[in-house]
Amino acid sequence: MQGTTKRPAKGSNLTPAYSLYGESSEFGKSIFSNAESILVRSNNLQSNIDLHVHLDLYQFVYISEGRSKLVSTDGEYDIGKHSLVMIPPNIEHGFSSYIETNTFGHVITVSEVYFDRLAQRGTLAKDITKCITIIENIESERNPEVLTAIERIIYEHKSENYPFILAREAAVLLFIVEFLRLVAERNALQFGLKTSDAASFSDKTKIEVLSNLIDMHHKIQKNVQFYADRMNMSVSNLNKISVQSTGKTVHRNIKERILEKAKSYLSNTNVSVKEISFTLGFEDPAYFTRFFTTNTGVPPLAFRRLSLRALEVSRVPSDEASGDADKDPQHFSQWDRSSEVTALMS
């Protein structure tokens, strides 16, 4: 099956174009966001919502209970409870309900201009606008942040308490953040494409997804297989993309992220090496010390001392530092060594 086709901005002669379904195409152009229940949104509409497009709106449909059927020009897809659907502007879609099932949930609508500004048009945000995105099995234990964000955005759009405009904007931003994080974490199923080949994601986006996963899990998960599984890829293919994009294997990127965090802790805090090792997921502080020494050429405590020395020297006026260096060859040697440590931190 091919990816869902993006429609021209004005829609086609056969497909109705709306800002919000059932209302004129002029409605909502000045409204940056809207949030309401599925029951309210579908009030006075027939059970089956025919194919249509939204010219300038992103629409998010969260089903908390029941089920529905998403209809597109490429086919149909059953959506169960605890699912979140994102429909970009200009994508033909409709919904077919099940008469025997009561469906509950929420509909969140965000204008295209507003979404693009908040999402900052990153590579991931750009890729997911190509077709409808479906995220299934959103669980309160595993994904509490996105559910809390949905509840918050619904609450703020009902509230008129000052400063409600600012509160709504903050709620929309939080929801978009959690949605993009969830997409990155899940490598979410995109309607009309197989998850296994992740055809809708560019290699650049896959590297962004990998980087986000490493950020979230490097303290606990140091096995490349974990990241390959989360991205529905083989270890060999993931390593191939990683090497092509970063010049390093996935294992090396994980290791460098850990070293980056370790160097930051040693340079900017007084936390003990033992505490740092536990924070970074090492059960044995001695193993962490060997890991750090092997990969940097200097033990953790020595790195901390050199970092502090580099900081002290950087605060000395340049002419004074130069004069001292001329008088004291050993001082110059220390300056040179601390510069190397600073380079390691960058």
N, C-alpha and C positions, 0 to 999 in steps of 0.2 A: 504494500500500500504506500502511496505517496503522501508526503506531508500536506497538511491542510493548506489550501491556497489562500494567499492574501488577496483580498478584493481591492479594486480601485477605490480611491478615497470617497467617491460619490456613490459607490455601490453600483449595481447593475439595474437594468430596466425591470428585471424580474424579481429582484430581492429587495424587500423594504429596508430602508435605512433609518435608524433611530438613534437618538442620544440615549434615552432609556426606553426599553421596549414598550410599545403601546402609546408613546407620546411623540409629538412632532420632532423633527430633526433639529429644530431650533432650541428645544428644551434642554437645559443643562449645560449649554456651552459656557456659561459663566460660573457654573457650579463645579468646584474642584473635587469634591468628594460627596458620597452619599452612602448611607448604611442603613439597612432595614432587614426585617425578617423575610424569609421566602414567602410566607403567607401574605404579608403586606405587599411585597413586590408583585406577586401574581394575582392580587385581588382584582376582580372584574375582568380578568383575562381567562380565555379558555384553558382547559387542562393541558392541551398540547400547544406549545409555543412554536410557531412555524419558523422556518429559516429566515434569518434577518442578520443585519450587521449593525454594529455600533461605529459610527464614523470617527468619533474622537474620544472614546472611553475604553478603559480597561475594566473588565468586570470579573470579580472573584465570587464564586459560589461555593459556600461551605455547607455540606450536608451533615447535620449532626445525627439525624434519625431518618429512617426510611431509605428510599432509593429513587433514582430517576434515570432516564436514558438521554445521553447527549447525542444530538443529531447533527451531522455535518455533511458536506458534499461528498466526503470520502467514506461515509458509513455511519454506524451507530456504536456507542460505547456505554455499557451499563455502569452506573456510578452508585456505589453503596454508601452506607453511613461512614462518617469520619473521613470524608474525602473533600479535597479542596481543588476546585477547577479555576484556572485563570484563562480568560478569553481576551486576546488582544483586540485593538481596533481593526475594523475592516475584515474580520474573519467571519464567514458565514457559519451560523450555528442556530440550533433550536433545541427544545427539550420536549421529550415525550414522557408523560407521567404514567405511573401504574395506578389504576383505579383503586385497587385493593390496598394500596399503601399510602399512608399519610407521611408526607415528607416535611421535615423541619430543618431549619438552618438559617443562614444569613446570606445576604447579597451585599457585597461591598463594591462600590463603583468609584473609580478614580479617573480624572481627566487625563488624556494622553500627555499634555504638556506638563501637568503636575507630576505624573509618574516618572516621566523622563528626567525631570529635574531632580527628584528625590533619589531615583535609582542611579543617577549620574551616568547613564548610558555606558556602563561598564560592559566588557565583553560578554559576561554571563547574562546581564540584563538585555543586551542586544540580541543574543541568540534565542532567548525564550520568547521574544516577541514574534517569532516566525510562525508559530502555530499554537494551538491550544495546549496547555499544560495541565496534567492531572496528577495530583499527589494523593495516594490512597493510604489507608490504615494509619491515620494520624492519631496517636495515642496520648492520653493525658500524662502518662508516666514518662514516655520517651520524648514527647514534643510539647511540654507544658508552655513553652514560651510563645509559640504561634497561637495556641488556643487562648492564652491570656491576652495576646495582642488583638485577637478577634473580639473578645469580650470587651476590651477597652475601647475599641473603635466604635462598637455598637453603643456603649454607654455614653461616650462623648458626643455622638451625633444625636442622642436623645436629650442631652443636657443643654440648658441655656444659661448655666452658671458662668459668670465671668471668671477667667477669660476664655470663653468656650471656643472662639475661633482659633486661638493659639493651642488650646488643648486638643482640638480636632486635628490640627496639622501635626502635632506631636504624635497623636495616636495613629494617623495614617503613615507617618514615617516609620514608627515602630513596627507596624504591620508589614510594610514593604521590606524592611530589614529582615524580619523573621521569615518572611516568604522566600526571599533570595537565599537566606541561609539554609532553609529547608530544601530548596531546589539543589543547592550545591552539595548538601549532605547526601541527598537521596539519588542524585543524578536522575531527576524525576522522569517518569514515563510521559512522553509527549505523544499526544493522540496522532495516530497514523504512522508511527515509527516504532521500530523494535527497540526496546530498552537495551537488549544485549549488544547491539552494535553502536548504540549511542550516535546514530547517524546525524542527528540534528545539532550535535555539539562540535564546534571546531576544535582543532588541537590546542589552540590558545586557550579556549574556554576550559578544556579538560585539565590543562596545567593550573588554571585558576581554581578549579574544583579541587584538584590534588593539593594545592597550596593551602586552601581553606581547611581541608581534612587534616593535613599535617599540623596546622595551627591548633585545631581542636583536640587532636588525639595523640600528639607526639609524646606526651608525658606517660601515657599508658601503653599505646600501641607503637611498637618499633619494628613490627614485622610487615614487610612489603605486601604479603598476601592479604592482610586486613584491608589495605587501601585499594588493592585490585578488586577485592570482593565488593567493597562499597561502591566502586565505580563500574561494576559489571564488566570488568575487563580481565584478561589474563595478565599475569605478572610480566611476561615477556613483552606484550604490547604496551603496557603501561611504562615499562622501562624504556622502550624504544621512543615513545613520545617524550618522556622526561629527558632523555639524552639529547634528542633533536632540539628541544626547546630550551633546556638549561645547561646542556653540556655535562650533566651529572645524572647518575642513576637515582632511582627513588630512595634507595637506602642511604646514599650519600646526602641527598636533600634532607632526609629525616635527621641524620647525624648532624648536619650543619645547623639545623634549626635548634637542636638540643644544645649545641655548643654556643650558639648565639645567645640563648637564654641564660646559659651558665655564665658566660662572660658578662652579661648585663647584671646578673645578681652579684658577681664578684666585684665588679667595678662600681656599682651604684648603691650597694647595701652593705650592712655589717652582718648579714646572715651567715651563720657558720657553714663550712663546707658540708658537714653532715646534713644540715637542714636543706641545703641546696640539692644535695644528692637525692634526698627523699622527695622533695618537691618535683624533681624531674623524673621521678619514677624508678630510681635506682634503689634497690633494697639494701645494697652493700656499699657504704661510703668509700671503701677501699677500691671497689671496682670502678666507681665514678672517678676517683682520683687517677686510676690507670687510664681510663677512657679519655679523660681530659688531657693528661700529660702526653699520651700517644698522639693525639690529634692536634695539639698546639705546640708541643715541644717544651712546655713549662708546666710545673705542678700548679694546682689551683691557688694555693696561698702565695706562691711566688708571683703568679699572674696578678693577684690582688695588690701586692706590694709594688710591682712595676706600674700598675695602672694608677695607683695613688701618686707614685713618683712622677709619672707623666703629667698628671694633673697639676702637681706643684710646680713643675718646670714651666708648664704652659702659662702659669700666672706671673712668671718673672718677665719684666720688660725685655724686649728682644736685644737691646744693646747690652743690658746687664748680663743676660744669659750668654751672649756672645763673648763678653769680656771674661766671665767666669770660665767659659769653656777653653779660652786661650790659655788661662792660667792653670787650669786643672784638666789634664788629659783624661783622667778617670771620670770627671764630671761629664765630659763629652761622650765618653763611652756609655755612661748611664742614660744620657739623653737619647743616644742612638737606639739603645735597647728599648727604652720606653716608647719610642716612636713605632718600633716594630709591634709592640703590644697594642698601641692605639690602632694600628693598621689591622691587627687581628680582630678588633672589636667592630670595625666598620664593615 
